[in-house]
Amino acid sequence: MDKKIESYIDKIVSQLNCDEEEKREIIDEMRDHLYLLKNEYLDQGFTMEEAIQKSLVSFGEQKQLTKGLQESLFPFYKAFKIGVWILFGLYSFITLFKLLFQRIIFRITDYTINGDTLNRYAFTPMNSEGFFEFIMFNSNIIPFKNTIEYLTGFERFNTDIIINNTLGNILIFLPLGIFLPLLFKKYRRFTKVFVTSIVISFSVEILQLVLKIGQFDIDDVILNTTGSIVGFFLLKIIKSVLTIPKGSFFRRITN
């Protein structure tokens, strides 16, 4: 295979927002056509280098081909991208407000009305010796300890508390597993979404604990990450269901 032709194809296809199967299909079609052009120029008496250069020029400018292919794959790609960014912004704001900002507001309100004696989000032990003891008292690092208590202790917890701390923790991060792959190419890999979800959830838990607006619970990190994983695979399922057998992408933009 000619390196110049392969590099030319790679620069075009690598910029496309589509799955790997579609990319391979496009690469095969472009390669077949370019090598056919090269052989035609060779038959006309041109040297190998001249034949390759002429086939690339005849095929078209890379940026224009990338744009044409993307529009062929997804005619409303730009509008879709803008819409996804808007939804991601709203989701981020609502999530941060729910997990941090709203709690800070309530914490300030509680402090103003009741002094520092009431904290609806964390427990302050009697005769507390400092912040370290507060951290120890409001932290759970044993996986599934609290989740099992919620699921087996219906008589001790309100239903809304059980739902919020189990299903709620999954659902609140589910959109993250959908938005990340849609907006960023590097997050189309499962490991990237997995690690990022852990980091974000862990950071939120630490902030809640440090600001005394929540408890650190490893179960929350696990459930949040599970939500992102569900979202990631849900997106893959949706994409596979919506994939319609296509004709030649290359012919549609070059005819």
N, C-alpha and C positions, 0 to 999 in steps of 0.2 A: 504493500500500500504506500502511496505517495504521502510523505509527511506534510507537504505544503497543502495538499487537498484536505487531509485529515484535520489539520490545524484550522483551516478555513471553515470546515463543517462544525468543528467543536466550538468555535467562537460564536457561531450563529445559534446552535442548539442549546448551548449552556445558559443562554440568557432567557430561554423560554420558561414560562410558568406552566408546567404540565408534568405528568408523572413519567417515570422512567420508561415504561412500556411505549408511551407515545413518542418519547425522545428517540428510542431505538428505531421505531418505525420511520421517523423522519430522517434519521441518520442514514438508514439503509437506502431510502429513496433518493436522497441527495447524492450519496456516494455512487449509486448506480448511474445517475444522470451525468455526474461530473466525469466519471471514467469513460462513459460513452462519448461525451464531448471531446475528451482528451484523445481518444482513439481516432475520432473523426479528423482532428487536426493533424495527428501523426500520419494518417493516410494521405493527407493533402501535402505532405512533405516537410512539415515543420519539425524542428528538433523537439526533444522531450520537454525541455524547459519552456520553450515557446508554446508548445501545445498545452501545457499545464496553465501557463499564464493566461492564454487566450480563453481557455475553458472557464477559468475563474472570473475573468472580465465578462464573458458572455453570460455566465450564470447570474451575476448581479452583485450589487453592493451589500455588504454584510448587514449593516444596520437596517436597511430597507427590507431585506429578506426576513430578519428577525421580527420586525414590526408586522410585516405581512403575515408571517406564520402565526404570531400571537393573536392577531385579529381573526385569522382563520380558525384557530383553536377556540377562541373565546371572543366573539365580536364586541362584547360589552365589558372587556377586561378592565379598562380604566375606571369606568363608573362603578364596577364591582369592587375594585380596590379601594376607591374613596369611601364607598359605603361600609366596607369592612373596617377601615380605619376609624370611621365615625362610631361604629358599634363597639369597637375595641376601646375607644376612649370613654364611652359611656359606661361600659362594663368595668373598666379600671377605676373610674371615679366612684361608681356605686359600691364596688367591692372595698376600696380603701375607706370610703365613708362609713360603711357598715362595720368594718373590722377595726378601724382606728379613729377616724375623726369624730364619729358619733359618740364613741366611748369617751373620748377626751372631753367633749361637750358635756356629757352627763356627769363625768367625774368632776369637772369644774363646778357644775350646778350643785351637785351633792355637797361639795366642799363649802360652797358659799352659804348653803342653807344649814348644813349640819356640822360645820367645822370639818375636821379630818377623822370623824368617828364612823362614817358610813362609806363603804366601798362595795358597790353592787357586783363588781367584777373579780375581786380577790379577797382573800382572808388575811387579816393582820393578827398574828398570834398574840395572846396576852403576854405582857411583860417582854415584848419583843426586844431583842438585843441589837437589832440593826437590819440593814437591807439584805445581808446574806441569809439571815434566818427567814426573812420574808420570801426570798427566792426558793429556799429549800421547802418551805411550807406550801408554796404555790406552783410546784413543779412536779410533773409526772414523766418519768423517763422509762417507764415499763410499758412496752408495746401492748396495746389492746386492753390494758387494765381498766380504764374508765369506760371504754366502749362496751366491754362485757358487763360492767356494772349497770350501764344504761339499759342494755338489752335484757338483762335478767332481773332488773329491779323496778318493774313498772309501778309497783305499789309505793315506792319511795321517791319517784320523780314525776313531775308533770309531763304530760305527753309532748307539749311543745319543746320542753328542754331535751327530751330524748331525740325528737326529730331533728332539732337544730344541731345537736352535737354528734349526730351520726349521718343521716341522709343529707342534712344541710351542709355539712363540711365537704361532702362529695360534690354536691350540686354547685356550690359556689365556685369551685375551681374547674368544673367541667368545661365551661366556655374557653378557659385558658388553653386547654389542649386542642381546641378548634382554631382559635385565633392565631396562635403562634405559627403553626405550619402554613396557614393561609397568607400571613404577612411576611414571614421571613424564611428564605430558602433553607438556611441551616437547621431550622426546626422541623424539617420534614423527616428527620431521623428520630426514632423513638427515644434513643438515649439522651438527646439534647432536651427534649420536652420533659423527660423524666427528671434529669438533674436540675433543670431550671425550676420546675415545680417544687422540688424539695427545698431549693435555696430560697425561693420566694416565701413559701409557707413557713419555713424555719425562721426567716427574718421577721415576718409578721408576729410569730409567737414570741420571739425575743423582745420585740418592740412593745408588745402588750404587757409583758412581764416587767420590763424596765420602767415603763410609764405607769405601772400599776393600774392598767386598764384591762387586765386579763391574766389568766394563768398559762404557763407553758405546759402544753400537753403533747407528747410525742404522738398520741393517737390522732390529734388534729393534723399533724404533718402527714401521717400515713393516709388518712382519709382524703385530705386535700390532694395529695399526689395521685391517689386512686382516681379521684374525679378528673384530673388532667389526662390520665391514661385512658379513661373511658371516653373522654372527648376526642382524644387523638385517634383512637380506633373507630369511633363513631364517624368521624370525618372520612376516614379511609373507606368505611362501608358505604357511606353516602356517595362518595366519588365513584366507587365501583358500580353502584346501582345506576348512577346517572350517566355512566360511560356508554355512549351509543356507538355501534360499529361505524367507522368512518371510511370514506374513500381516501384517495391520495391527497394528503395535505399539500404536497409539493405541486401537484398539477393544478390545484385550485388557486394557488397564488401566482403561478407562472403562465397560465393560459391567458 
